[in-house]
């Protein structure tokens, strides 16, 4: 039997048990132990640095860190969206995202007299609240009817 020190790529049984125990215990740690990474002013894969910062701020307002779980910033949601946009073969989708972010700044300018990223936290929430108040989105675009039984072509799967 060879010693683990003879072959540095191998873990001893004790080290393997410690690593396994740590991996199993990690999900049990309180959410406060997870910290959000600092926002960086680097350009994304598709979005500019300013657009990515705006998207990061928006997603963090929509899904903030709380006592139960980390928020969108900790989950790197803006980077994920940016990556999907960079991989998209649909220039119309990419243009809609860009124009949507521009519209957020426009609404902030209209409501607060300054771009979204220069506004204080309360005016930022006011912009987001105004955006969410419209009768658009899922209700109109996808004819959302709420939590009701759906009939028709897209009614779902029935395992009869």
C-alpha beads as a LAMMPS data file, in Angstrom:
LAMMPS data file: protein, C-alpha beads

160 atoms
159 bonds

1 atom types
1 bond types

-500.0 500.0 xlo xhi
-500.0 500.0 ylo yhi
-500.0 500.0 zlo zhi

Masses

1 110.0

Atoms # bond

1 1 1 0.000 0.000 0.000
2 1 1 1.417 3.380 -0.979
3 1 1 1.303 6.428 1.185
4 1 1 -0.745 9.426 -0.075
5 1 1 2.377 11.577 0.189
6 1 1 4.049 9.430 -2.481
7 1 1 1.289 10.358 -4.949
8 1 1 0.165 13.957 -4.326
9 1 1 -2.871 13.676 -6.617
10 1 1 -4.507 11.192 -4.230
11 1 1 -6.441 12.165 -1.138
12 1 1 -6.117 10.234 2.070
13 1 1 -9.234 8.579 3.412
14 1 1 -9.395 11.207 6.160
15 1 1 -9.150 14.089 3.631
16 1 1 -11.844 12.490 1.474
17 1 1 -14.194 12.155 4.458
18 1 1 -13.543 15.773 5.473
19 1 1 -14.211 17.026 1.915
20 1 1 -17.387 14.967 1.622
21 1 1 -18.658 16.166 4.997
22 1 1 -17.974 19.782 4.029
23 1 1 -19.801 19.356 0.724
24 1 1 -22.799 17.787 2.434
25 1 1 -22.918 20.459 5.139
26 1 1 -22.598 23.455 2.799
27 1 1 -26.328 23.604 1.853
28 1 1 -27.206 23.633 5.555
29 1 1 -25.302 26.854 6.229
30 1 1 -27.458 29.925 6.881
31 1 1 -28.111 32.155 3.865
32 1 1 -26.345 35.065 5.573
33 1 1 -23.069 33.232 4.964
34 1 1 -23.497 33.814 1.223
35 1 1 -22.441 37.266 0.156
36 1 1 -23.191 39.003 -3.103
37 1 1 -20.214 39.622 -5.323
38 1 1 -19.413 43.262 -5.912
39 1 1 -20.747 44.703 -9.146
40 1 1 -17.931 45.239 -11.568
41 1 1 -17.810 47.823 -14.313
42 1 1 -16.704 45.390 -16.998
43 1 1 -18.431 44.989 -20.332
44 1 1 -20.424 41.832 -20.682
45 1 1 -20.410 39.373 -23.510
46 1 1 -23.217 41.254 -25.264
47 1 1 -24.172 44.217 -23.085
48 1 1 -21.988 47.249 -22.506
49 1 1 -20.647 47.902 -19.006
50 1 1 -23.370 50.515 -18.406
51 1 1 -26.139 48.208 -19.653
52 1 1 -24.847 45.319 -17.557
53 1 1 -24.685 47.518 -14.436
54 1 1 -28.268 48.672 -15.051
55 1 1 -29.460 45.094 -15.546
56 1 1 -27.636 44.019 -12.385
57 1 1 -29.309 46.801 -10.381
58 1 1 -32.744 45.911 -11.772
59 1 1 -32.443 42.198 -11.093
60 1 1 -31.177 42.912 -7.581
61 1 1 -34.237 45.077 -6.896
62 1 1 -36.584 42.414 -8.258
63 1 1 -34.935 39.531 -6.376
64 1 1 -33.062 41.008 -3.398
65 1 1 -31.030 39.089 -0.865
66 1 1 -33.117 38.337 2.223
67 1 1 -32.917 36.251 5.383
68 1 1 -33.997 33.175 3.442
69 1 1 -31.759 33.217 0.397
70 1 1 -29.261 35.201 -1.652
71 1 1 -30.647 37.452 -4.344
72 1 1 -30.175 37.901 -8.062
73 1 1 -26.802 39.624 -7.699
74 1 1 -25.369 36.719 -5.697
75 1 1 -26.774 34.316 -8.293
76 1 1 -25.106 36.336 -11.075
77 1 1 -28.433 36.669 -12.898
78 1 1 -27.348 39.662 -14.997
79 1 1 -24.290 37.776 -16.232
80 1 1 -26.466 34.794 -17.119
81 1 1 -28.877 36.985 -19.104
82 1 1 -25.945 38.699 -20.815
83 1 1 -24.492 35.323 -21.789
84 1 1 -27.779 34.131 -23.261
85 1 1 -28.105 37.373 -25.215
86 1 1 -24.564 36.946 -26.552
87 1 1 -25.418 33.421 -27.728
88 1 1 -28.748 34.431 -29.237
89 1 1 -29.140 34.178 -32.980
90 1 1 -32.131 36.523 -32.828
91 1 1 -31.028 40.130 -33.425
92 1 1 -34.595 41.292 -32.754
93 1 1 -34.479 39.812 -29.246
94 1 1 -31.122 41.475 -28.602
95 1 1 -32.470 44.816 -29.854
96 1 1 -35.538 44.520 -27.586
97 1 1 -33.307 44.013 -24.541
98 1 1 -31.204 47.033 -25.454
99 1 1 -34.232 49.230 -26.113
100 1 1 -35.842 47.978 -22.882
101 1 1 -32.819 49.039 -20.847
102 1 1 -32.848 52.412 -22.614
103 1 1 -36.558 52.730 -21.744
104 1 1 -35.753 52.148 -18.053
105 1 1 -33.321 55.066 -18.168
106 1 1 -35.886 57.153 -20.040
107 1 1 -38.570 56.466 -17.437
108 1 1 -36.132 57.246 -14.643
109 1 1 -35.249 60.520 -16.359
110 1 1 -38.964 61.323 -16.669
111 1 1 -39.807 60.472 -13.045
112 1 1 -36.616 61.492 -11.247
113 1 1 -34.778 63.853 -13.564
114 1 1 -31.749 61.541 -13.749
115 1 1 -30.738 58.177 -15.217
116 1 1 -31.600 55.071 -13.225
117 1 1 -28.047 54.382 -12.046
118 1 1 -27.670 57.938 -10.725
119 1 1 -30.941 57.806 -8.785
120 1 1 -31.186 57.030 -5.079
121 1 1 -32.719 53.696 -3.944
122 1 1 -36.283 54.983 -3.379
123 1 1 -36.575 56.636 -6.818
124 1 1 -35.213 53.433 -8.377
125 1 1 -37.997 51.460 -6.695
126 1 1 -40.493 54.037 -7.974
127 1 1 -39.305 53.397 -11.541
128 1 1 -39.622 49.648 -11.076
129 1 1 -43.078 50.047 -9.506
130 1 1 -44.221 52.197 -12.438
131 1 1 -42.923 49.608 -14.904
132 1 1 -44.773 46.798 -13.124
133 1 1 -48.057 48.727 -12.931
134 1 1 -48.816 48.578 -16.663
135 1 1 -51.340 46.190 -18.141
136 1 1 -48.750 44.449 -20.262
137 1 1 -46.391 41.556 -20.037
138 1 1 -47.761 38.100 -19.371
139 1 1 -51.398 39.197 -19.095
140 1 1 -51.558 40.686 -22.600
141 1 1 -48.676 39.093 -24.478
142 1 1 -49.406 35.524 -23.426
143 1 1 -53.095 35.940 -22.616
144 1 1 -52.433 34.778 -19.056
145 1 1 -55.625 33.757 -17.300
146 1 1 -54.256 32.971 -13.884
147 1 1 -54.241 29.650 -12.081
148 1 1 -57.068 28.008 -14.024
149 1 1 -57.447 24.794 -16.003
150 1 1 -56.219 25.450 -19.547
151 1 1 -57.925 23.791 -22.480
152 1 1 -56.651 23.574 -26.019
153 1 1 -53.453 22.934 -27.881
154 1 1 -51.132 23.972 -25.026
155 1 1 -53.131 22.530 -22.143
156 1 1 -50.277 20.396 -20.860
157 1 1 -49.757 16.669 -20.444
158 1 1 -52.445 14.299 -19.238
159 1 1 -51.052 10.864 -18.321
160 1 1 -54.220 8.816 -18.959

Bonds

1 1 1 2
2 1 2 3
3 1 3 4
4 1 4 5
5 1 5 6
6 1 6 7
7 1 7 8
8 1 8 9
9 1 9 10
10 1 10 11
11 1 11 12
12 1 12 13
13 1 13 14
14 1 14 15
15 1 15 16
16 1 16 17
17 1 17 18
18 1 18 19
19 1 19 20
20 1 20 21
21 1 21 22
22 1 22 23
23 1 23 24
24 1 24 25
25 1 25 26
26 1 26 27
27 1 27 28
28 1 28 29
29 1 29 30
30 1 30 31
31 1 31 32
32 1 32 33
33 1 33 34
34 1 34 35
35 1 35 36
36 1 36 37
37 1 37 38
38 1 38 39
39 1 39 40
40 1 40 41
41 1 41 42
42 1 42 43
43 1 43 44
44 1 44 45
45 1 45 46
46 1 46 47
47 1 47 48
48 1 48 49
49 1 49 50
50 1 50 51
51 1 51 52
52 1 52 53
53 1 53 54
54 1 54 55
55 1 55 56
56 1 56 57
57 1 57 58
58 1 58 59
59 1 59 60
60 1 60 61
61 1 61 62
62 1 62 63
63 1 63 64
64 1 64 65
65 1 65 66
66 1 66 67
67 1 67 68
68 1 68 69
69 1 69 70
70 1 70 71
71 1 71 72
72 1 72 73
73 1 73 74
74 1 74 75
75 1 75 76
76 1 76 77
77 1 77 78
78 1 78 79
79 1 79 80
80 1 80 81
81 1 81 82
82 1 82 83
83 1 83 84
84 1 84 85
85 1 85 86
86 1 86 87
87 1 87 88
88 1 88 89
89 1 89 90
90 1 90 91
91 1 91 92
92 1 92 93
93 1 93 94
94 1 94 95
95 1 95 96
96 1 96 97
97 1 97 98
98 1 98 99
99 1 99 100
100 1 100 101
101 1 101 102
102 1 102 103
103 1 103 104
104 1 104 105
105 1 105 106
106 1 106 107
107 1 107 108
108 1 108 109
109 1 109 110
110 1 110 111
111 1 111 112
112 1 112 113
113 1 113 114
114 1 114 115
115 1 115 116
116 1 116 117
117 1 117 118
118 1 118 119
119 1 119 120
120 1 120 121
121 1 121 122
122 1 122 123
123 1 123 124
124 1 124 125
125 1 125 126
126 1 126 127
127 1 127 128
128 1 128 129
129 1 129 130
130 1 130 131
131 1 131 132
132 1 132 133
133 1 133 134
134 1 134 135
135 1 135 136
136 1 136 137
137 1 137 138
138 1 138 139
139 1 139 140
140 1 140 141
141 1 141 142
142 1 142 143
143 1 143 144
144 1 144 145
145 1 145 146
146 1 146 147
147 1 147 148
148 1 148 149
149 1 149 150
150 1 150 151
151 1 151 152
152 1 152 153
153 1 153 154
154 1 154 155
155 1 155 156
156 1 156 157
157 1 157 158
158 1 158 159
159 1 159 160
